[in-house]
Amino acid sequence: MRGASAPVTGSESTIDFRVRYAETDQMGVVYYANYLVWCEIGRTEFIRRLGTSYAQLERELGIGLAVSEARVRYHAPARYDDMIRVTTTLSEYRSRTLTFDYVVAHAESGTRFATASTTLVCLDASGRPVTLPPQLRDALAPAIR
């Protein structure tokens, strides 16, 4: 793992890390697609802090979570060597989907770089949508924003 993290508190989880040179363009500005990678880091840590991991979900429950929708709103450019904080919240869950919201900001100044949202659909081993297992719903219920 790249950065420092803290447990899910209430309905949010945060993780801090530094922008790597490889994540920037020739001008030292973070390439736009990397914000979605950072959202994935935030989301996987959010789930891990609830007591499981994506790998465990696949192995023990026989499910996968696939992104079915992603939206990003860019507010300011992050740059090489900035300290980034990704704050992740679970904003909604339905029978087959989970929706996460993200704030990507400068960890020290609080400058907001981007806000984002992803919706994930629960899939069985053959790739068909299925209902979220009760164990997962129970784990997520206290974390809903």
Summary of the structure (lengths in Angstrom):
residues: 145
radius of gyration: 15.5
end to end distance: 25.5
largest distance: 47.5
contacts: 424
relative contact order: 0.22
helix: 26%
strand: 41%
